[in-house]
Amino acid sequence: MDIEGIPVLYETEELLIINKPAGIATLAPPGIDSLEVRIRQYLASKGPSLGGLSGKVYLGMPHRLDRPVTGVLVFGKTRRATRRLARQFERRQVRKIYWACVQGTVQPEEGTWYDLVRKIPDEPRGEIASSDHPDAQLAILHYRVRGYFPWGTWLEVELETGRFHQIRIQAASRGHPVLGDFLYGSQIPFGPQVEDWRLRPIALHARSIQFVDPISQLPLFVVAPLWPSWEALGIYDNSDPEVI
C-alpha cells in the first residue's frame, strides 16, 4: 500500500512505518508539504477511530530523516506508542542501519568514527566542532565496507548517536562526502538532477530499523527496499519489504 506514492512497510493500530522518498521533509512549517501533512490526511481519511471526523488526528514522530535521505521511518499513531518508542530512542535501544555511497576509497574496511559535531546557527548544515565549543556534541558511528566501485565506496553504517546530519558530516570530514550531497562537498551527482536542489536525493538510505513493538513488546525488524536511483550505481535490491 502507498500513501500518495509513499510505500507503507508496516502498519498496526499503533504504528506506521514507511519507506521515505527523497525531496520531502519529515516535518515542515504550516502550508508546506511534508510527510506529516500527507500522513495526517491519510489517517483522517480512515474515519473517527483515529480522530478523522473531529480533525484531531494524532501523529507522533519519535525520529526524523533529512529531506534528501530515503528509507525506513517510524510514526506513532497513539500517544502511548509514541511515548514508549521515544523512550527506546532516548536509551539507544533502537538499532538503525544506513547504507551510504561515498566518494573515495574508505579504509580500513570497518571501523568506528568518533567526532564532535555541531549545527551551524542559521544555516542548514553542521560541522566538526572543537572540544571547547559550547555546542559540541559527541557523534559516534560504526561502519563496514560493502563494496568498492569506480565512483567510490558503498558503506553500511550503524549509528550509536543520532546527531544533526551526523553521517553526512562525519563522512565528508574524512574526504568521503555522500554522493549527491553538494552541501558537504560532493562532486558526483546522484539521482534525478531537478532544478530545485532541495528536491535532489543523496545516496544515503535508512536501510533497516530494529526495536521492541511498544504495545506487543515483541521484537520488530523492518527493512526498506532501495529506491531506483541506486541501480545507476550498480547496486540492486529487488527484495520485498522484510518484516520479522
C-alpha positions, 0 to 999 in steps of 0.5 A: 500500500502507498500513501500518495506514492509513499510505500507503507512497510508496516502498519498496526493500530499503533504504528506506521512505518514507511519507506521515505522518498527523497525531496520531502521533509519529515516535518515542515512549517504550516502550508508546506508539504511534508510527510506529516501533512500527507500522513495526517490526511491519510489517517483522517481519511480512515474515519473517527477511530483515529480522530478523522471526523473531529480533525484531531488526528494524532501523529507522533514522530519519535525520529526524523530523516533529512529531506534528501535521505530515503528509507525506513521511518517510524510514526506513532499513531497513539500517544502511548506508542509514541511515548514508549518508542521515544523512550527506546530512542532516548536509551539507544535501544533502537538499532538503525542501519544506513547504507551510504555511497561515498566518494573515495576509497574508505579504509580500513574496511570497518571501523568506528568514527568518533567526532564532535559535531555541531549545527551551524546557527542559521544555516542548514548544515553542521560541522566538526566542532572543537572540544571547547565549543559550547555546542559540541556534541559527541557523534559516534558511528560504526561502519563496514565496507560493502563494496568498492566501485569506480565512483567510490565506496558503498558503506553500511553504517550503524549509528550509536548517536543520532546527531544533526546530519551526523553521517553526512558530516562525519563522512565528508570530514574524512574526504568521503562526502555522500554522493549527491550531497553538494552541501558537504562537498560532493562532486558526483551527482546522484539521482534525478538532477531537478532544478530545485536542489532541495528536491535532489536525493543523496545516496544515503538510505535508512536501510533497516530499523530494529526495536521492541513493538511498544504495545506487543513488546515483541521484537520488530525488524523492518527493512526498506527496499532501495529506491531506483536511483541506486541501480545507476550505481550498480547496486540492486535490491529487488527484495520485498519489504522484510518484516520479522 
